[in-house]
Amino acid sequence: MLNALKKRTTRLLAAFILLGMSTVTYAAYPDRPLTLIVPFAAGGPTDVLARVVAESLTKVLGQPVIVENTPGAGGTVGGTRAARATGDGYTMLIGNGGTLAVNATLYKNLTYDVLKDFIPVASIGDAPQIISARKDFPATGLDEFAVYLKQNASKLNFGAAGVGSGTWLGGQLINVRLGVKVNGVNYRGAGQAVNDVMAGHIDYMVESTTTAVRYVKSGMVKGVVVLRSKRIAALPEVPSAGESGFPDLLYDIWNMILVPKGTPPEIVKKLNQSLRLALQAPELRTRFEAAGIEDPSPEQKTPEGARALLTSEVVRWRPVIIDLGATPE
């Protein structure tokens, strides 16, 4: 009886010691630099967004948040890299509707399950999408664009950041909704596609206002239409889809931060709180507003709300991808 009591006391004491050590560990987190994996090449909208957030998050956490570009296969190379990382809060992944929700159906042999192998931390920004075209593109507004595509589809090309990316999905949605078949040219990142639109090597792309705003304002590309019901403040001169005969051709890209499974709840909570503070920083808000990026709902900025969004979007896009008959190239 006495020996059993001693063993039980020893186990309880060990548990309390471990709990105390864990508390100290979480309180000290982070005590070294963090990595934010961007699954695309530098220069694209996801990369630009990640760097703005990383800069603000660095100030909140007091540790550097290093952006690591890991492009390839529509974002799945970076996703694989993040999924294999230790769940200790020092590796994060930025993803969006394309790399997360679409790829879950598009890629049949993914080495990770986006709903099982990641923990959503927070949705960080919703980016309106715009059709940007080469400077001499002859159409303005969605109605003129639709007519031009129907007359010239076989001679045109749109750019995308790889099959499954948000830019690729935008191009495919245009094809389906307008009843055309424009060829998609895939790059390792949206930044490379934008460069070829500016150079006139390809005709247009559906891209985020994160990068499009500065190029449209500078005249380096032509803003054809914003895929929103109303014009946006960042580009008031560009017509909206709501002004056309296709008022339901609307398309936004949501973005969120995730961590690998196994990350302790205490760390997920601290990261979430830190991200929310970072998103409130005046410098970040100014840069987001200039790029047309909108704040997610308060619920979607929680881990639970972000997970609900991700789950619903995987379900939403599954039949669309199946109907397209799309396969990775």
Short mmCIF file of the C-alpha atoms (twelve columns), coordinates in Angstrom:
data_MODEL
# 
_entry.id   MODEL 
# 
loop_
_atom_site.group_PDB 
_atom_site.id 
_atom_site.type_symbol 
_atom_site.label_atom_id 
_atom_site.label_alt_id 
_atom_site.label_comp_id 
_atom_site.label_asym_id 
_atom_site.label_seq_id 
_atom_site.Cartn_x 
_atom_site.Cartn_y 
_atom_site.Cartn_z 
_atom_site.pdbx_PDB_model_num 
ATOM 1   C CA . MET A 1   0.000   0.000  0.000   1 
ATOM 2   C CA . LEU A 2   2.808   2.390  0.972   1 
ATOM 3   C CA . ASN A 3   4.815   1.505  -2.140  1 
ATOM 4   C CA . ALA A 4   1.772   2.110  -4.377  1 
ATOM 5   C CA . LEU A 5   1.225   5.488  -2.737  1 
ATOM 6   C CA . LYS A 6   4.885   6.403  -3.284  1 
ATOM 7   C CA . LYS A 7   4.694   5.412  -6.962  1 
ATOM 8   C CA . ARG A 8   1.541   7.446  -7.461  1 
ATOM 9   C CA . THR A 9   3.096   10.457 -5.724  1 
ATOM 10  C CA . THR A 10  6.196   10.128 -7.889  1 
ATOM 11  C CA . ARG A 11  4.113   10.032 -11.073 1 
ATOM 12  C CA . LEU A 12  2.114   13.097 -10.011 1 
ATOM 13  C CA . LEU A 13  5.296   14.954 -9.119  1 
ATOM 14  C CA . ALA A 14  6.797   14.106 -12.514 1 
ATOM 15  C CA . ALA A 15  3.636   15.286 -14.247 1 
ATOM 16  C CA . PHE A 16  3.723   18.601 -12.383 1 
ATOM 17  C CA . ILE A 17  7.389   19.052 -13.271 1 
ATOM 18  C CA . LEU A 18  6.677   18.389 -16.964 1 
ATOM 19  C CA . LEU A 19  3.707   20.746 -16.870 1 
ATOM 20  C CA . GLY A 20  5.888   23.411 -15.317 1 
ATOM 21  C CA . MET A 21  8.560   22.875 -17.959 1 
ATOM 22  C CA . SER A 22  5.944   23.086 -20.727 1 
ATOM 23  C CA . THR A 23  4.569   26.322 -19.295 1 
ATOM 24  C CA . VAL A 24  8.039   27.828 -19.199 1 
ATOM 25  C CA . THR A 25  8.721   26.625 -22.762 1 
ATOM 26  C CA . TYR A 26  5.502   28.132 -24.140 1 
ATOM 27  C CA . ALA A 27  6.064   31.353 -22.205 1 
ATOM 28  C CA . ALA A 28  9.502   31.690 -23.814 1 
ATOM 29  C CA . TYR A 29  8.142   31.037 -27.319 1 
ATOM 30  C CA . PRO A 30  9.459   32.215 -29.676 1 
ATOM 31  C CA . ASP A 31  13.115  32.344 -28.691 1 
ATOM 32  C CA . ARG A 32  14.550  32.078 -32.209 1 
ATOM 33  C CA . PRO A 33  13.626  33.066 -35.794 1 
ATOM 34  C CA . LEU A 34  10.508  31.640 -37.454 1 
ATOM 35  C CA . THR A 35  10.080  30.553 -41.071 1 
ATOM 36  C CA . LEU A 36  7.077   31.432 -43.233 1 
ATOM 37  C CA . ILE A 37  6.951   29.182 -46.292 1 
ATOM 38  C CA . VAL A 38  5.595   30.774 -49.482 1 
ATOM 39  C CA . PRO A 39  4.799   28.032 -52.010 1 
ATOM 40  C CA . PHE A 40  5.562   30.294 -54.997 1 
ATOM 41  C CA . ALA A 41  8.498   32.192 -56.441 1 
ATOM 42  C CA . ALA A 42  9.265   35.699 -55.238 1 
ATOM 43  C CA . GLY A 43  7.367   38.653 -56.669 1 
ATOM 44  C CA . GLY A 44  3.857   37.223 -56.925 1 
ATOM 45  C CA . PRO A 45  0.824   38.255 -54.857 1 
ATOM 46  C CA . THR A 46  1.216   35.514 -52.250 1 
ATOM 47  C CA . ASP A 47  4.862   36.414 -51.778 1 
ATOM 48  C CA . VAL A 48  4.115   40.145 -51.506 1 
ATOM 49  C CA . LEU A 49  1.352   39.518 -48.976 1 
ATOM 50  C CA . ALA A 50  3.574   37.162 -46.967 1 
ATOM 51  C CA . ARG A 51  6.382   39.697 -46.724 1 
ATOM 52  C CA . VAL A 52  4.088   42.459 -45.497 1 
ATOM 53  C CA . VAL A 53  2.641   40.153 -42.830 1 
ATOM 54  C CA . ALA A 54  6.070   38.765 -41.875 1 
ATOM 55  C CA . GLU A 55  7.423   42.260 -41.352 1 
ATOM 56  C CA . SER A 56  4.558   43.204 -39.054 1 
ATOM 57  C CA . LEU A 57  4.602   39.851 -37.223 1 
ATOM 58  C CA . THR A 58  8.337   40.223 -36.587 1 
ATOM 59  C CA . LYS A 59  7.656   43.393 -34.610 1 
ATOM 60  C CA . VAL A 60  4.945   41.709 -32.532 1 
ATOM 61  C CA . LEU A 61  6.879   38.509 -31.742 1 
ATOM 62  C CA . GLY A 62  10.268  40.136 -31.258 1 
ATOM 63  C CA . GLN A 63  11.871  37.480 -33.468 1 
ATOM 64  C CA . PRO A 64  12.593  37.559 -37.232 1 
ATOM 65  C CA . VAL A 65  9.980   35.910 -39.451 1 
ATOM 66  C CA . ILE A 66  11.946  34.730 -42.474 1 
ATOM 67  C CA . VAL A 67  10.092  34.251 -45.755 1 
ATOM 68  C CA . GLU A 68  11.195  31.096 -47.576 1 
ATOM 69  C CA . ASN A 69  10.081  30.756 -51.207 1 
ATOM 70  C CA . THR A 70  9.515   27.100 -52.138 1 
ATOM 71  C CA . PRO A 71  7.857   27.122 -55.571 1 
ATOM 72  C CA . GLY A 72  6.688   24.282 -57.768 1 
ATOM 73  C CA . ALA A 73  3.700   22.147 -58.758 1 
ATOM 74  C CA . GLY A 74  1.008   24.726 -58.058 1 
ATOM 75  C CA . GLY A 75  2.108   25.237 -54.471 1 
ATOM 76  C CA . THR A 76  2.351   21.567 -53.488 1 
ATOM 77  C CA . VAL A 77  6.157   21.558 -53.158 1 
ATOM 78  C CA . GLY A 78  5.931   24.235 -50.486 1 
ATOM 79  C CA . GLY A 79  2.957   22.462 -48.933 1 
ATOM 80  C CA . THR A 80  4.955   19.242 -48.685 1 
ATOM 81  C CA . ARG A 81  7.890   21.077 -47.124 1 
ATOM 82  C CA . ALA A 82  5.603   22.620 -44.494 1 
ATOM 83  C CA . ALA A 83  3.727   19.390 -43.772 1 
ATOM 84  C CA . ARG A 84  7.006   17.587 -43.030 1 
ATOM 85  C CA . ALA A 85  8.237   20.290 -40.659 1 
ATOM 86  C CA . THR A 86  8.203   19.805 -36.913 1 
ATOM 87  C CA . GLY A 87  5.032   21.098 -35.261 1 
ATOM 88  C CA . ASP A 88  6.792   23.437 -32.873 1 
ATOM 89  C CA . GLY A 89  5.491   26.804 -34.036 1 
ATOM 90  C CA . TYR A 90  8.681   27.780 -35.852 1 
ATOM 91  C CA . THR A 91  7.466   26.819 -39.337 1 
ATOM 92  C CA . MET A 92  4.376   28.364 -40.888 1 
ATOM 93  C CA . LEU A 93  2.760   28.109 -44.323 1 
ATOM 94  C CA . ILE A 94  0.815   30.774 -46.163 1 
ATOM 95  C CA . GLY A 95  -1.869  29.365 -48.439 1 
ATOM 96  C CA . ASN A 96  -4.951  30.430 -50.332 1 
ATOM 97  C CA . GLY A 97  -8.011  29.052 -52.057 1 
ATOM 98  C CA . GLY A 98  -5.913  27.590 -54.844 1 
ATOM 99  C CA . THR A 99  -2.996  26.039 -52.986 1 
ATOM 100 C CA . LEU A 100 -5.168  24.686 -50.192 1 
ATOM 101 C CA . ALA A 101 -8.783  24.104 -51.248 1 
ATOM 102 C CA . VAL A 102 -8.299  23.407 -54.975 1 
ATOM 103 C CA . ASN A 103 -5.165  21.296 -54.679 1 
ATOM 104 C CA . ALA A 104 -6.922  18.988 -52.218 1 
ATOM 105 C CA . THR A 105 -8.947  17.664 -55.169 1 
ATOM 106 C CA . LEU A 106 -6.680  18.450 -58.114 1 
ATOM 107 C CA . TYR A 107 -3.648  16.456 -56.981 1 
ATOM 108 C CA . LYS A 108 -4.553  12.802 -56.492 1 
ATOM 109 C CA . ASN A 109 -1.217  11.749 -55.004 1 
ATOM 110 C CA . LEU A 110 -0.497  14.502 -52.522 1 
ATOM 111 C CA . THR A 111 1.789   13.384 -49.715 1 
ATOM 112 C CA . TYR A 112 -0.266  15.419 -47.236 1 
ATOM 113 C CA . ASP A 113 -3.911  15.996 -46.364 1 
ATOM 114 C CA . VAL A 114 -4.557  19.709 -45.972 1 
ATOM 115 C CA . LEU A 115 -7.355  19.093 -43.454 1 
ATOM 116 C CA . LYS A 116 -5.441  16.572 -41.363 1 
ATOM 117 C CA . ASP A 117 -1.801  17.610 -41.599 1 
ATOM 118 C CA . PHE A 118 -2.195  21.324 -40.902 1 
ATOM 119 C CA . ILE A 119 -3.709  23.514 -38.217 1 
ATOM 120 C CA . PRO A 120 -5.168  26.795 -39.553 1 
ATOM 121 C CA . VAL A 121 -4.056  29.726 -37.389 1 
ATOM 122 C CA . ALA A 122 -5.937  32.622 -38.965 1 
ATOM 123 C CA . SER A 123 -7.291  33.987 -42.216 1 
ATOM 124 C CA . ILE A 124 -5.245  37.122 -42.909 1 
ATOM 125 C CA . GLY A 125 -6.626  38.902 -45.968 1 
ATOM 126 C CA . ASP A 126 -9.105  38.668 -48.830 1 
ATOM 127 C CA . ALA A 127 -7.781  39.913 -52.158 1 
ATOM 128 C CA . PRO A 128 -10.096 41.010 -54.984 1 
ATOM 129 C CA . GLN A 129 -9.074  39.588 -58.347 1 
ATOM 130 C CA . ILE A 130 -8.624  41.609 -61.495 1 
ATOM 131 C CA . ILE A 131 -8.168  40.722 -65.140 1 
ATOM 132 C CA . SER A 132 -4.973  42.507 -66.124 1 
ATOM 133 C CA . ALA A 133 -3.850  42.487 -69.737 1 
ATOM 134 C CA . ARG A 134 -1.036  43.611 -72.012 1 
ATOM 135 C CA . LYS A 135 -0.989  47.371 -72.493 1 
ATOM 136 C CA . ASP A 136 -2.442  47.250 -76.013 1 
ATOM 137 C CA . PHE A 137 -5.280  44.859 -75.166 1 
ATOM 138 C CA . PRO A 138 -8.293  46.237 -77.078 1 
ATOM 139 C CA . ALA A 139 -11.090 45.503 -74.576 1 
ATOM 140 C CA . THR A 140 -12.174 47.373 -71.459 1 
ATOM 141 C CA . GLY A 141 -14.854 46.027 -69.110 1 
ATOM 142 C CA . LEU A 142 -16.188 42.502 -68.924 1 
ATOM 143 C CA . ASP A 143 -18.670 42.804 -71.804 1 
ATOM 144 C CA . GLU A 144 -16.022 43.909 -74.312 1 
ATOM 145 C CA . PHE A 145 -13.608 41.339 -72.895 1 
ATOM 146 C CA . ALA A 146 -16.153 38.537 -73.404 1 
ATOM 147 C CA . VAL A 147 -16.785 39.544 -77.018 1 
ATOM 148 C CA . TYR A 148 -13.068 39.768 -77.776 1 
ATOM 149 C CA . LEU A 149 -12.353 36.367 -76.233 1 
ATOM 150 C CA . LYS A 150 -15.129 34.676 -78.166 1 
ATOM 151 C CA . GLN A 151 -13.742 36.089 -81.409 1 
ATOM 152 C CA . ASN A 152 -10.055 35.403 -80.717 1 
ATOM 153 C CA . ALA A 153 -9.833  32.585 -78.130 1 
ATOM 154 C CA . SER A 154 -7.669  30.306 -80.281 1 
ATOM 155 C CA . LYS A 155 -5.018  33.030 -80.648 1 
ATOM 156 C CA . LEU A 156 -4.843  34.063 -76.989 1 
ATOM 157 C CA . ASN A 157 -2.985  32.864 -73.892 1 
ATOM 158 C CA . PHE A 158 -3.550  33.602 -70.221 1 
ATOM 159 C CA . GLY A 159 -0.880  33.321 -67.547 1 
ATOM 160 C CA . ALA A 160 -1.028  31.407 -64.272 1 
ATOM 161 C CA . ALA A 161 1.183   30.433 -61.353 1 
ATOM 162 C CA . GLY A 162 0.794   26.721 -62.061 1 
ATOM 163 C CA . VAL A 163 -2.154  24.349 -62.243 1 
ATOM 164 C CA . GLY A 164 -4.216  24.618 -59.070 1 
ATOM 165 C CA . SER A 165 -3.084  28.146 -58.202 1 
ATOM 166 C CA . GLY A 166 -5.576  30.941 -57.706 1 
ATOM 167 C CA . THR A 167 -4.473  32.572 -60.964 1 
ATOM 168 C CA . TRP A 168 -4.991  29.320 -62.856 1 
ATOM 169 C CA . LEU A 169 -8.412  28.811 -61.319 1 
ATOM 170 C CA . GLY A 170 -9.382  32.371 -62.240 1 
ATOM 171 C CA . GLY A 171 -8.406  31.753 -65.859 1 
ATOM 172 C CA . GLN A 172 -10.393 28.526 -65.938 1 
ATOM 173 C CA . LEU A 173 -13.455 30.175 -64.395 1 
ATOM 174 C CA . ILE A 174 -13.323 32.816 -67.132 1 
ATOM 175 C CA . ASN A 175 -13.182 30.072 -69.768 1 
ATOM 176 C CA . VAL A 176 -16.142 28.226 -68.291 1 
ATOM 177 C CA . ARG A 177 -18.305 31.260 -67.574 1 
ATOM 178 C CA . LEU A 178 -17.719 32.920 -70.963 1 
ATOM 179 C CA . GLY A 179 -17.872 29.660 -72.914 1 
ATOM 180 C CA . VAL A 180 -14.391 29.953 -74.430 1 
ATOM 181 C CA . LYS A 181 -11.198 27.913 -74.392 1 
ATOM 182 C CA . VAL A 182 -8.183  30.165 -73.995 1 
ATOM 183 C CA . ASN A 183 -4.885  28.355 -73.475 1 
ATOM 184 C CA . GLY A 184 -3.267  28.696 -70.051 1 
ATOM 185 C CA . VAL A 185 0.509   29.168 -69.765 1 
ATOM 186 C CA . ASN A 186 1.840   28.085 -66.377 1 
ATOM 187 C CA . TYR A 187 4.780   29.592 -64.531 1 
ATOM 188 C CA . ARG A 188 6.528   28.858 -61.228 1 
ATOM 189 C CA . GLY A 189 4.945   31.949 -59.733 1 
ATOM 190 C CA . ALA A 190 2.504   34.727 -60.567 1 
ATOM 191 C CA . GLY A 191 5.344   37.252 -60.634 1 
ATOM 192 C CA . GLN A 192 6.817   35.571 -63.706 1 
ATOM 193 C CA . ALA A 193 3.420   35.536 -65.412 1 
ATOM 194 C CA . VAL A 194 2.933   39.241 -64.677 1 
ATOM 195 C CA . ASN A 195 6.311   39.992 -66.256 1 
ATOM 196 C CA . ASP A 196 5.246   38.266 -69.460 1 
ATOM 197 C CA . VAL A 197 1.929   40.140 -69.507 1 
ATOM 198 C CA . MET A 198 3.859   43.410 -69.152 1 
ATOM 199 C CA . ALA A 199 6.194   42.348 -71.964 1 
ATOM 200 C CA . GLY A 200 3.253   41.383 -74.193 1 
ATOM 201 C CA . HIS A 201 4.336   37.741 -74.438 1 
ATOM 202 C CA . ILE A 202 0.968   36.587 -73.095 1 
ATOM 203 C CA . ASP A 203 -2.363  38.388 -73.296 1 
ATOM 204 C CA . TYR A 204 -3.834  38.513 -69.807 1 
ATOM 205 C CA . MET A 205 -4.122  36.887 -66.433 1 
ATOM 206 C CA . VAL A 206 -6.467  36.884 -63.451 1 
ATOM 207 C CA . GLU A 207 -4.357  38.203 -60.604 1 
ATOM 208 C CA . SER A 208 -4.647  39.620 -57.141 1 
ATOM 209 C CA . THR A 209 -4.886  43.328 -56.529 1 
ATOM 210 C CA . THR A 210 -1.951  42.701 -54.164 1 
ATOM 211 C CA . THR A 211 0.357   43.054 -57.162 1 
ATOM 212 C CA . ALA A 212 -1.946  44.369 -59.886 1 
ATOM 213 C CA . VAL A 213 -2.686  47.774 -58.365 1 
ATOM 214 C CA . ARG A 214 0.812   49.201 -58.795 1 
ATOM 215 C CA . TYR A 215 1.208   47.798 -62.307 1 
ATOM 216 C CA . VAL A 216 -2.160  49.122 -63.470 1 
ATOM 217 C CA . LYS A 217 -1.522  52.551 -61.963 1 
ATOM 218 C CA . SER A 218 1.902   52.734 -63.580 1 
ATOM 219 C CA . GLY A 219 0.469   51.782 -66.981 1 
ATOM 220 C CA . MET A 220 2.606   48.661 -67.224 1 
ATOM 221 C CA . VAL A 221 -0.525  46.527 -67.628 1 
ATOM 222 C CA . LYS A 222 -4.118  47.324 -68.495 1 
ATOM 223 C CA . GLY A 223 -6.799  46.817 -65.882 1 
ATOM 224 C CA . VAL A 224 -9.710  45.259 -67.781 1 
ATOM 225 C CA . VAL A 225 -12.167 44.460 -65.004 1 
ATOM 226 C CA . VAL A 226 -12.279 43.852 -61.266 1 
ATOM 227 C CA . LEU A 227 -14.177 40.629 -60.521 1 
ATOM 228 C CA . ARG A 228 -16.293 42.290 -57.847 1 
ATOM 229 C CA . SER A 229 -19.863 43.556 -57.769 1 
ATOM 230 C CA . LYS A 230 -18.565 47.109 -57.291 1 
ATOM 231 C CA . ARG A 231 -15.399 48.990 -58.169 1 
ATOM 232 C CA . ILE A 232 -12.664 49.036 -55.550 1 
ATOM 233 C CA . ALA A 233 -11.167 52.161 -53.977 1 
ATOM 234 C CA . ALA A 234 -7.622  51.161 -54.951 1 
ATOM 235 C CA . LEU A 235 -8.535  51.148 -58.679 1 
ATOM 236 C CA . PRO A 236 -11.631 53.344 -59.086 1 
ATOM 237 C CA . GLU A 237 -11.094 53.724 -62.843 1 
ATOM 238 C CA . VAL A 238 -11.330 49.971 -63.551 1 
ATOM 239 C CA . PRO A 239 -14.879 48.685 -64.260 1 
ATOM 240 C CA . SER A 240 -16.390 45.970 -62.087 1 
ATOM 241 C CA . ALA A 241 -18.064 42.747 -63.134 1 
ATOM 242 C CA . GLY A 242 -21.237 44.046 -61.503 1 
ATOM 243 C CA . GLU A 243 -21.485 46.691 -64.224 1 
ATOM 244 C CA . SER A 244 -21.531 44.063 -66.981 1 
ATOM 245 C CA . GLY A 245 -23.835 41.438 -68.362 1 
ATOM 246 C CA . PHE A 246 -22.025 38.924 -66.147 1 
ATOM 247 C CA . PRO A 247 -22.722 40.368 -62.675 1 
ATOM 248 C CA . ASP A 248 -22.246 36.991 -60.992 1 
ATOM 249 C CA . LEU A 249 -18.724 36.444 -62.348 1 
ATOM 250 C CA . LEU A 250 -17.157 37.344 -59.021 1 
ATOM 251 C CA . TYR A 251 -13.877 36.037 -57.669 1 
ATOM 252 C CA . ASP A 252 -11.862 36.778 -54.524 1 
ATOM 253 C CA . ILE A 253 -8.872  34.959 -53.079 1 
ATOM 254 C CA . TRP A 254 -8.685  34.392 -49.318 1 
ATOM 255 C CA . ASN A 255 -5.323  33.823 -47.657 1 
ATOM 256 C CA . MET A 256 -4.463  32.135 -44.381 1 
ATOM 257 C CA . ILE A 257 -1.560  31.085 -42.196 1 
ATOM 258 C CA . LEU A 258 -1.242  27.447 -41.104 1 
ATOM 259 C CA . VAL A 259 1.175   25.382 -39.024 1 
ATOM 260 C CA . PRO A 260 1.988   21.642 -39.171 1 
ATOM 261 C CA . LYS A 261 -0.100  19.214 -37.159 1 
ATOM 262 C CA . GLY A 262 1.210   18.532 -33.680 1 
ATOM 263 C CA . THR A 263 1.813   22.192 -32.930 1 
ATOM 264 C CA . PRO A 264 0.764   22.645 -29.266 1 
ATOM 265 C CA . PRO A 265 -2.529  24.506 -28.717 1 
ATOM 266 C CA . GLU A 266 -0.759  27.073 -26.537 1 
ATOM 267 C CA . ILE A 267 1.558   27.990 -29.404 1 
ATOM 268 C CA . VAL A 268 -1.303  28.097 -31.921 1 
ATOM 269 C CA . LYS A 269 -3.111  30.463 -29.572 1 
ATOM 270 C CA . LYS A 270 -0.079  32.710 -29.175 1 
ATOM 271 C CA . LEU A 271 0.531   32.782 -32.919 1 
ATOM 272 C CA . ASN A 272 -3.114  33.640 -33.535 1 
ATOM 273 C CA . GLN A 273 -3.053  36.466 -31.022 1 
ATOM 274 C CA . SER A 274 0.208   37.751 -32.488 1 
ATOM 275 C CA . LEU A 275 -1.120  37.599 -36.049 1 
ATOM 276 C CA . ARG A 276 -4.228  39.505 -35.104 1 
ATOM 277 C CA . LEU A 277 -2.101  42.217 -33.505 1 
ATOM 278 C CA . ALA A 278 0.152   42.295 -36.566 1 
ATOM 279 C CA . LEU A 279 -2.871  42.700 -38.851 1 
ATOM 280 C CA . GLN A 280 -3.994  45.739 -36.854 1 
ATOM 281 C CA . ALA A 281 -0.711  47.621 -37.264 1 
ATOM 282 C CA . PRO A 282 -1.297  50.979 -39.003 1 
ATOM 283 C CA . GLU A 283 1.588   50.409 -41.445 1 
ATOM 284 C CA . LEU A 284 0.164   47.065 -42.522 1 
ATOM 285 C CA . ARG A 285 -3.377  48.442 -42.813 1 
ATOM 286 C CA . THR A 286 -2.118  51.258 -45.048 1 
ATOM 287 C CA . ARG A 287 -0.315  48.818 -47.335 1 
ATOM 288 C CA . PHE A 288 -3.278  46.436 -47.440 1 
ATOM 289 C CA . GLU A 289 -5.704  49.214 -48.313 1 
ATOM 290 C CA . ALA A 290 -3.420  50.495 -51.074 1 
ATOM 291 C CA . ALA A 291 -3.385  46.987 -52.555 1 
ATOM 292 C CA . GLY A 292 -7.152  46.518 -52.204 1 
ATOM 293 C CA . ILE A 293 -6.792  43.720 -49.639 1 
ATOM 294 C CA . GLU A 294 -9.757  43.473 -47.299 1 
ATOM 295 C CA . ASP A 295 -9.935  42.340 -43.689 1 
ATOM 296 C CA . PRO A 296 -11.455 38.869 -43.111 1 
ATOM 297 C CA . SER A 297 -14.406 38.542 -40.773 1 
ATOM 298 C CA . PRO A 298 -13.528 38.407 -37.042 1 
ATOM 299 C CA . GLU A 299 -14.586 34.764 -36.958 1 
ATOM 300 C CA . GLN A 300 -12.271 33.792 -39.820 1 
ATOM 301 C CA . LYS A 301 -9.354  35.336 -37.955 1 
ATOM 302 C CA . THR A 302 -9.732  32.670 -35.241 1 
ATOM 303 C CA . PRO A 303 -8.278  29.149 -35.601 1 
ATOM 304 C CA . GLU A 304 -11.788 27.674 -35.480 1 
ATOM 305 C CA . GLY A 305 -13.148 30.071 -38.069 1 
ATOM 306 C CA . ALA A 306 -10.157 29.582 -40.348 1 
ATOM 307 C CA . ARG A 307 -10.614 25.811 -40.179 1 
ATOM 308 C CA . ALA A 308 -14.320 26.150 -40.979 1 
ATOM 309 C CA . LEU A 309 -13.453 28.304 -44.003 1 
ATOM 310 C CA . LEU A 310 -10.833 25.852 -45.256 1 
ATOM 311 C CA . THR A 311 -13.143 22.864 -44.814 1 
ATOM 312 C CA . SER A 312 -16.057 24.536 -46.611 1 
ATOM 313 C CA . GLU A 313 -13.819 25.700 -49.480 1 
ATOM 314 C CA . VAL A 314 -12.421 22.196 -50.059 1 
ATOM 315 C CA . VAL A 315 -16.006 20.987 -50.375 1 
ATOM 316 C CA . ARG A 316 -17.007 23.960 -52.556 1 
ATOM 317 C CA . TRP A 317 -14.266 23.555 -55.162 1 
ATOM 318 C CA . ARG A 318 -14.284 19.754 -55.400 1 
ATOM 319 C CA . PRO A 319 -17.144 19.491 -57.954 1 
ATOM 320 C CA . VAL A 320 -15.771 22.459 -59.924 1 
ATOM 321 C CA . ILE A 321 -12.385 20.787 -60.384 1 
ATOM 322 C CA . ILE A 322 -13.996 17.459 -61.233 1 
ATOM 323 C CA . ASP A 323 -16.259 19.128 -63.825 1 
ATOM 324 C CA . LEU A 324 -13.268 20.883 -65.387 1 
ATOM 325 C CA . GLY A 325 -11.551 17.523 -65.738 1 
ATOM 326 C CA . ALA A 326 -8.349  19.311 -64.748 1 
ATOM 327 C CA . THR A 327 -5.131  17.431 -64.100 1 
ATOM 328 C CA . PRO A 328 -1.702  18.684 -63.004 1 
ATOM 329 C CA . GLU A 329 0.653   19.304 -65.891 1 
# 
